[in-house]
Amino acid sequence: MSEAQLTPAPVAVQSGRFEDRRHYEEGLASPSRERRQFSNSHESLSPDAQELARAIDQYKLVHRRRFITYEEMLSVVTALGYHK
């Protein structure tokens, strides 16, 4: 291999402000919409699972968390009154 093949091509760096090149279609995910760990629709769940899903969503909103740990999920479950 020649040295030209091993050397990466120079990358043009644009100075100035950041240009956001992502495109968002109406009705699809946008920067203003919060991403969720689980689906946004709880309609297909049982009533108990819907209650848990709403409690987890509320926990994430209050604590500004996109994803929660098992410990956090356990705290939500116990706050709902479930115990071993």
LUMDO-161097 format. One record per atom (N, C-alpha, C): residue number from 1; chain; x, y, z. Coordinates in steps of 0.2 Angstrom, whole numbers, plus 2048, in hexadecimal, padded with zeros to 3 digits. Last residue first. Example, Ala and Ser with C-alpha at 12.3 -4.5 7.8 and 13.67 -1.06 7.14 Angstrom:
// LUMDO-161097
PT,n,chain,x,y,z
PT,2,A,840,7F5,823
PT,2,A,844,7FB,824
PT,2,A,840,800,827
PT,1,A,842,7E4,827
PT,1,A,83E,7EA,827
PT,1,A,842,7F0,827
This chain:
// LUMDO-161097
PT,n,chain,x,y,z
PT,84,A,729,7D8,8F1
PT,84,A,72A,7D1,8F0
PT,84,A,727,7CC,8F5
PT,83,A,71D,7E4,8EC
PT,83,A,722,7E2,8F0
PT,83,A,723,7DA,8EF
PT,82,A,715,7F3,8E6
PT,82,A,717,7EC,8E5
PT,82,A,71D,7EA,8EA
PT,81,A,713,800,8E7
PT,81,A,710,7FC,8EC
PT,81,A,711,7F5,8EB
PT,80,A,718,80A,8DF
PT,80,A,712,808,8DD
PT,80,A,70E,803,8E2
PT,79,A,725,809,8E5
PT,79,A,721,80F,8E6
PT,79,A,71A,80E,8E4
PT,78,A,72A,7FE,8DF
PT,78,A,728,7FE,8E6
PT,78,A,724,804,8E8
PT,77,A,72B,803,8D2
PT,77,A,727,7FD,8D3
PT,77,A,725,7FD,8DA
PT,76,A,735,80D,8D3
PT,76,A,72E,80E,8D1
PT,76,A,729,809,8D3
PT,75,A,740,805,8D8
PT,75,A,73D,80A,8DC
PT,75,A,736,80C,8DA
PT,74,A,742,7FD,8CD
PT,74,A,740,7FA,8D3
PT,74,A,73D,7FF,8D8
PT,73,A,747,807,8C4
PT,73,A,740,803,8C3
PT,73,A,73E,800,8C9
PT,72,A,753,80A,8CB
PT,72,A,74E,80F,8CA
PT,72,A,747,80C,8C9
PT,71,A,759,7FE,8C9
PT,71,A,758,800,8D0
PT,71,A,752,805,8D0
PT,70,A,75A,7FD,8BB
PT,70,A,756,7F8,8BF
PT,70,A,754,7FA,8C6
PT,69,A,75A,80E,8B5
PT,69,A,75D,808,8B7
PT,69,A,758,803,8BA
PT,68,A,753,816,8A7
PT,68,A,753,815,8AE
PT,68,A,757,80E,8AF
PT,67,A,755,823,89B
PT,67,A,755,81C,89C
PT,67,A,755,81B,8A4
PT,66,A,753,831,89C
PT,66,A,751,82E,896
PT,66,A,750,826,897
PT,65,A,74E,83B,8AA
PT,65,A,752,835,8A8
PT,65,A,74F,832,8A1
PT,64,A,749,845,8B3
PT,64,A,74C,847,8AC
PT,64,A,751,841,8AA
PT,63,A,741,842,8BD
PT,63,A,748,841,8BE
PT,63,A,74C,843,8B8
PT,62,A,734,843,8B7
PT,62,A,736,847,8BD
PT,62,A,73E,847,8BE
PT,61,A,735,83B,8AC
PT,61,A,734,842,8AB
PT,61,A,736,846,8B1
PT,60,A,737,82E,8B2
PT,60,A,73C,831,8AE
PT,60,A,73B,838,8AD
PT,59,A,72B,82D,8BA
PT,59,A,731,82D,8BD
PT,59,A,737,830,8B9
PT,58,A,722,82D,8AF
PT,58,A,721,832,8B4
PT,58,A,728,833,8B8
PT,57,A,725,820,8AA
PT,57,A,726,826,8A6
PT,57,A,726,82D,8AA
PT,56,A,722,818,8B5
PT,56,A,729,819,8B2
PT,56,A,72A,81F,8AE
PT,55,A,714,81A,8B5
PT,55,A,718,81C,8BB
PT,55,A,720,81D,8B9
PT,54,A,710,815,8A9
PT,54,A,70F,81C,8AB
PT,54,A,713,81E,8B0
PT,53,A,714,808,8AB
PT,53,A,717,80C,8A5
PT,53,A,716,813,8A7
PT,52,A,70C,804,8B6
PT,52,A,713,804,8B6
PT,52,A,716,808,8B1
PT,51,A,6FF,805,8AF
PT,51,A,701,809,8B5
PT,51,A,708,80A,8B6
PT,50,A,700,7FC,8A5
PT,50,A,6FF,803,8A3
PT,50,A,701,807,8A9
PT,49,A,701,7F0,8AD
PT,49,A,707,7F2,8A9
PT,49,A,706,7F9,8A7
PT,48,A,6F4,7F0,8B2
PT,48,A,6F9,7F1,8B6
PT,48,A,700,7F3,8B3
PT,47,A,6EC,7EF,8A5
PT,47,A,6EC,7F5,8AA
PT,47,A,6F1,7F6,8AF
PT,46,A,6F8,7E9,898
PT,46,A,6F2,7E8,89D
PT,46,A,6F2,7EE,8A2
PT,45,A,6FB,7F2,888
PT,45,A,6FD,7EF,88F
PT,45,A,6F7,7EE,893
PT,44,A,6F7,7F9,87D
PT,44,A,6F7,7F2,87D
PT,44,A,6F9,7EE,883
PT,43,A,6F9,807,881
PT,43,A,6F3,804,880
PT,43,A,6F2,7FC,880
PT,42,A,704,80E,883
PT,42,A,703,809,888
PT,42,A,6FC,806,887
PT,41,A,710,816,879
PT,41,A,709,813,879
PT,41,A,708,80E,87E
PT,40,A,71D,818,878
PT,40,A,719,81D,87B
PT,40,A,712,81B,87C
PT,39,A,729,80B,87E
PT,39,A,724,80E,879
PT,39,A,720,813,87C
PT,38,A,737,810,888
PT,38,A,732,80B,885
PT,38,A,72D,80F,881
PT,37,A,73F,81B,888
PT,37,A,742,814,888
PT,37,A,73D,80F,886
PT,36,A,73C,829,87D
PT,36,A,73A,824,883
PT,36,A,73E,81E,882
PT,35,A,740,83A,87A
PT,35,A,741,833,878
PT,35,A,73F,82E,87E
PT,34,A,736,848,878
PT,34,A,73A,844,87C
PT,34,A,73A,83D,87A
PT,33,A,737,853,86B
PT,33,A,733,84E,86D
PT,33,A,738,849,872
PT,32,A,73F,85D,865
PT,32,A,73A,85F,86A
PT,32,A,737,859,86E
PT,31,A,745,856,85A
PT,31,A,749,858,860
PT,31,A,745,85A,866
PT,30,A,739,849,855
PT,30,A,73D,850,854
PT,30,A,741,851,85A
PT,29,A,732,83C,84D
PT,29,A,736,83E,852
PT,29,A,739,845,851
PT,28,A,724,841,843
PT,28,A,729,83C,845
PT,28,A,72D,83F,84A
PT,27,A,71C,84B,83F
PT,27,A,719,845,842
PT,27,A,71E,840,844
PT,26,A,726,851,832
PT,26,A,720,852,837
PT,26,A,71D,84C,839
PT,25,A,737,84C,832
PT,25,A,730,84C,82F
PT,25,A,72B,84E,834
PT,24,A,746,854,833
PT,24,A,741,851,837
PT,24,A,73A,852,833
PT,23,A,757,852,830
PT,23,A,750,854,82E
PT,23,A,74B,850,831
PT,22,A,767,858,835
PT,22,A,761,853,836
PT,22,A,75B,856,833
PT,21,A,770,862,835
PT,21,A,76E,85F,82E
PT,21,A,769,859,82F
PT,20,A,774,870,83C
PT,20,A,771,86A,83E
PT,20,A,76E,867,837
PT,19,A,784,877,83E
PT,19,A,77E,876,839
PT,19,A,77B,870,83A
PT,18,A,78B,882,849
PT,18,A,789,87B,848
PT,18,A,783,87B,843
PT,17,A,795,890,843
PT,17,A,790,88D,847
PT,17,A,78E,886,844
PT,16,A,7A6,88F,83F
PT,16,A,7A0,893,83F
PT,16,A,79B,88F,844
PT,15,A,7AE,885,832
PT,15,A,7AE,889,838
PT,15,A,7A8,88D,839
PT,14,A,7AF,875,82D
PT,14,A,7AC,87B,82C
PT,14,A,7AC,87F,832
PT,13,A,7BC,86B,827
PT,13,A,7B9,86E,82D
PT,13,A,7B6,874,82C
PT,12,A,7BE,85E,81D
PT,12,A,7BD,865,81D
PT,12,A,7B9,867,823
PT,11,A,7CB,852,81F
PT,11,A,7C4,854,820
PT,11,A,7C3,85B,821
PT,10,A,7D6,84A,814
PT,10,A,7D5,84F,819
PT,10,A,7CD,851,819
PT,9,A,7D6,838,814
PT,9,A,7D5,83E,810
PT,9,A,7D4,844,815
PT,8,A,7E3,82F,81C
PT,8,A,7DC,831,81B
PT,8,A,7DC,837,818
PT,7,A,7F0,825,816
PT,7,A,7EE,82C,819
PT,7,A,7E7,82D,817
PT,6,A,7F1,819,80F
PT,6,A,7F1,819,816
PT,6,A,7EF,820,819
PT,5,A,7F2,81D,802
PT,5,A,7ED,819,803
PT,5,A,7EC,819,80B
PT,4,A,7FE,824,802
PT,4,A,7F8,828,800
PT,4,A,7F2,824,802
PT,3,A,808,81B,803
PT,3,A,806,81F,809
PT,3,A,800,823,808
PT,2,A,802,80B,7FC
PT,2,A,806,811,7FC
PT,2,A,804,816,802
PT,1,A,804,7FA,800
PT,1,A,800,800,800
PT,1,A,804,806,800
